[in-house]
Amino acid sequence: MIPVNSVLQVGHFPELMQAEIDRRFTPTYHLDPAAPAPAGNFEAILIRSNTKLPEALVKQIPSIRMVATCGVGYDNLPLAYLKQHGIQATNTPEVLNDAVCELAIGMMLGLMRRIPESEAFVKSGAWAKTPFKLTTTLAGKQVGIAGMGRIGQDLAKRLEPFKVEIAYSGPSPKQVPYTYYPKIKDLAQNCDVLFLACPATPDTDKMVNAEVLEALGPTGFLVNIARGSVVDENDLLYALQHKKIAGAALDVFENEPNPNKVFLNLDNVLLTPHIGSATTETRIAMTNLAVDNLEAFFAKQPLLSEVHH
């Protein structure tokens, strides 16, 4: 049971998620994270992972002891401040793996087989005048995954039936039957499709740069379902414009929801509006796990998915 006037909801939630929150308890709404904190002895904050939680806001509420973020990423939380003040944090891992992996596979196939472009080709009537261009087969290719965590491992399992060879990179090798490369450049050098499934951390900031893209090469494809910050977008735009790589499928960007307009005019990209977890089933499951963590906190029970920051 979550006490009334104990949880501050920071930022907007989509209607479906808000309805689930309101069904389970009554938060105090603080829709503008940059505005001064409302009066009250709030003990917890509920926020979406794509909403930045300002450290200044948390400082205004000394009674805060816990932050529940709805999403797997926690890069928008002031982690150093939370740790320094003993404030616990939770996220919602696992429940969005299926949806994110499904989108990743769909984006890869859409990019390699040029599915959006071929649909426009049929609708325009161009098919009656000339055949559609040839595209690229996935079978037999080398696929790399940067980040072999929960999502990376689930993605690899889904890729296995496509008759591909799988390799990965990350801080350390995992107990998985795939080739390990300590450096992402070496992974890119040895794959045809490079998926980004790593968290946004200082170590992964702009790790996909000109050198990595050069290693991926003119027949290589990039698929980013991680965070926009893991890619140097200027280097990526240059690589796409000059055909240094074959193409990129991007669900995330540095500046959301207003990505660099240069992307919009390229013919070798497939762009989606950060919809990796955007299914009805997944968003309800995410919301419920976030609220479950709040209930565990107020019941003084172990948190279900604590972020160890």
Secondary structure, DSSP 4 states (H G I P E B T S, - for coil): -PPTT-EEEES---HHHHHHHHHH--PEEE--TTSPPPSS---EEEEETTS---HHHHHT-TT--EEEEESS--TTS-HHHHHHTT-EEE---STTHHHHHHHHHHHHHHHHTTHHHHHHHHHTTGGGTSPPPP----TT-EEEEE--SHHHHHHHHHHGGG--EEEEESSS--SSSSEEESSHHHHHHT-SEEEE-----TTTTT-B-HHHHHHH-TT-EEEE-S-GGGB-HHHHHHHHHTTSSSEEEES--SSSSS--GGGGG-SSEEE--S-TT-SHHHHHHHHHHHHHHHHHHHTT---SSB---
